[in-house]
């Protein structure tokens, strides 16, 4: 009969640090999208047209920034 063993000496510090880095990255991406959305929302329809956008493009552009 075989016994199952598992290591109990592995640290979880690497997993915790990776999670924190992920959360910080996700927050930074969200903030970039928020800033982009706010800046584009302040432009008039004519100003948006000058840069080749329309009002309905704002959310799409902001979501691309979040990636």
C-alpha positions as CSV (number, residue, x, y, z in Angstrom):
1,X,0.0,0.0,0.0
2,X,1.4,3.4,-1.0
3,X,1.2,6.5,1.3
4,X,0.4,9.9,0.0
5,X,2.6,12.7,1.1
6,X,2.6,16.4,0.6
7,X,5.1,19.1,1.3
8,X,4.2,21.3,4.3
9,X,7.3,23.5,4.0
10,X,6.3,25.6,1.0
11,X,5.9,29.3,1.5
12,X,2.9,31.2,0.3
13,X,4.7,34.5,0.2
14,X,5.1,34.3,-3.5
15,X,1.5,33.7,-4.1
16,X,0.5,36.6,-1.8
17,X,2.9,39.0,-3.5
18,X,1.6,37.9,-6.9
19,X,-2.0,38.6,-5.8
20,X,-1.0,42.1,-4.4
21,X,0.7,42.9,-7.7
22,X,-2.4,41.8,-9.6
23,X,-4.7,43.9,-7.5
24,X,-2.4,47.0,-7.9
25,X,-2.3,46.4,-11.7
26,X,-6.1,46.1,-11.9
27,X,-6.6,49.2,-9.8
28,X,-4.1,51.2,-12.0
29,X,-5.9,50.0,-15.2
30,X,-9.3,51.0,-13.8
31,X,-8.0,54.4,-12.8
32,X,-6.5,55.0,-16.3
33,X,-9.8,54.1,-17.9
34,X,-11.6,56.4,-15.5
35,X,-9.3,59.3,-16.2
36,X,-9.6,58.7,-20.0
37,X,-13.4,58.5,-19.8
38,X,-13.6,61.7,-17.8
39,X,-11.2,63.6,-20.2
40,X,-13.1,62.5,-23.3
41,X,-16.5,63.2,-21.7
42,X,-15.4,66.9,-21.2
43,X,-14.9,67.3,-25.0
44,X,-17.7,68.7,-27.2
45,X,-19.2,66.7,-30.1
46,X,-17.2,68.9,-32.5
47,X,-13.9,68.3,-30.6
48,X,-14.5,64.6,-30.6
49,X,-15.3,64.7,-34.3
50,X,-12.0,66.6,-34.9
51,X,-10.1,63.6,-33.4
52,X,-12.2,61.0,-35.2
53,X,-14.5,60.0,-32.4
54,X,-18.1,60.3,-31.5
55,X,-19.8,60.3,-28.1
56,X,-20.7,56.6,-28.3
57,X,-17.0,55.8,-28.7
58,X,-16.0,57.0,-25.3
59,X,-16.8,53.9,-23.4
60,X,-15.1,51.7,-26.0
61,X,-11.9,53.8,-25.8
62,X,-11.9,53.9,-22.0
63,X,-12.3,50.1,-21.8
64,X,-9.3,49.6,-24.2
65,X,-7.3,51.8,-21.8
66,X,-8.1,49.4,-19.0
67,X,-6.4,46.5,-20.7
